[in-house]
Amino acid sequence: MTWLKDRQPLDAKDAEPRDLLPNGDGTYQARVALAVPSGEERRYACQVQHPGLEQPLAAAWESSMSGALVFGVICGTLMGVVIVIFFTGVLFRFLRRRRASRE
């Protein structure tokens, strides 16, 4: 397994080998960690050489979270905070009026 940057192999010291884990079907998966600077993700790819492949297999790095998904998570979180603040204010006013009516 080799990491490529701009289609050129990176030094082995740049990619940190992780685990070799078994899959449930009798095969194995290898993991290699690589620090990728933000904004440069599209410049990286992973290349795998295996005797069962006629030619090396290269896969481009893809972000797990799209910009739209990040935007949605941020908007949802902000709306949740606003709703909690609103209902806390309504509850506070209700309890305050209730206490004032008892006096």
C-alpha positions as CSV (number, residue, x, y, z in Angstrom):
1,M,0.0,0.0,0.0
2,T,1.4,3.3,-1.1
3,W,0.2,6.9,-0.6
4,L,0.5,9.2,-3.6
5,K,0.6,13.0,-3.7
6,D,0.1,14.5,-7.1
7,R,0.6,10.9,-8.5
8,Q,4.0,10.6,-6.9
9,P,4.8,8.1,-4.1
10,L,5.3,9.6,-0.7
11,D,8.2,8.5,1.5
12,A,7.4,5.6,3.8
13,K,8.1,7.9,6.8
14,D,5.1,10.1,5.9
15,A,2.6,7.3,6.1
16,E,2.3,5.6,9.5
17,P,1.4,1.9,9.3
18,R,-1.5,1.1,11.6
19,D,-3.3,-2.2,12.0
20,L,-3.7,-5.3,9.9
21,L,-7.2,-6.5,10.8
22,P,-9.1,-9.6,9.8
23,N,-12.4,-9.3,7.9
24,G,-15.3,-11.8,8.5
25,D,-14.8,-13.4,5.1
26,G,-11.2,-14.7,5.7
27,T,-9.5,-11.7,4.1
28,Y,-7.6,-8.9,5.8
29,Q,-7.6,-5.1,5.8
30,A,-4.5,-2.9,6.2
31,R,-4.6,0.6,7.6
32,V,-2.1,3.3,7.1
33,A,-2.4,6.8,8.6
34,L,-1.4,9.9,6.8
35,A,-1.7,13.6,7.9
36,V,-3.3,15.5,5.1
37,P,-3.3,19.3,5.3
38,S,-6.8,20.8,5.0
39,G,-7.7,21.9,1.5
40,E,-5.2,19.5,-0.1
41,E,-7.2,16.3,0.1
42,R,-7.8,16.0,-3.7
43,R,-4.0,15.8,-4.2
44,Y,-3.8,12.5,-2.4
45,A,-4.6,8.9,-3.5
46,C,-3.9,5.4,-2.2
47,Q,-2.3,2.8,-4.5
48,V,-2.5,-0.9,-3.7
49,Q,-0.4,-3.6,-5.3
50,H,-1.5,-7.2,-4.9
51,P,-0.7,-10.4,-6.8
52,G,-4.4,-10.9,-7.5
53,L,-4.6,-7.6,-9.4
54,E,-3.4,-7.3,-13.0
55,Q,-2.4,-3.7,-12.3
56,P,-2.1,-1.5,-9.2
57,L,-5.4,-0.2,-7.9
58,A,-5.5,3.5,-7.1
59,A,-8.2,5.2,-5.1
60,A,-8.5,9.0,-4.7
61,W,-9.0,10.3,-1.2
62,E,-12.6,11.4,-0.6
63,S,-13.8,13.4,2.3
64,S,-16.3,11.7,4.6
65,M,-18.2,14.9,5.2
66,S,-19.3,17.1,2.3
67,G,-19.6,20.9,2.7
68,A,-23.4,20.6,2.6
69,L,-23.4,18.1,5.4
70,V,-21.1,20.2,7.6
71,F,-23.4,23.2,6.9
72,G,-26.4,21.2,7.8
73,V,-24.9,20.0,11.1
74,I,-23.9,23.6,12.0
75,C,-27.4,25.0,11.2
76,G,-29.1,22.1,13.0
77,T,-27.0,22.7,16.1
78,L,-27.6,26.4,16.1
79,M,-31.4,25.9,15.7
80,G,-31.4,23.4,18.5
81,V,-29.6,26.0,20.8
82,V,-32.1,28.7,19.8
83,I,-35.0,26.4,20.6
84,V,-33.6,25.4,24.0
85,I,-33.0,29.1,24.9
86,F,-36.6,30.0,23.7
87,F,-38.3,27.3,25.8
88,T,-36.1,28.1,28.8
89,G,-37.2,31.7,28.5
90,V,-40.9,30.7,28.2
91,L,-40.6,28.4,31.3
92,F,-38.8,31.1,33.3
93,R,-41.5,33.7,32.5
94,F,-44.3,31.2,33.3
95,L,-42.7,30.3,36.7
96,R,-42.1,34.0,37.4
97,R,-45.8,35.0,36.7
98,R,-47.0,32.0,38.7
99,R,-45.0,33.0,41.7
100,A,-46.1,36.7,41.3
101,S,-49.8,35.6,41.2
102,R,-49.4,33.7,44.5
103,E,-48.1,36.8,46.4
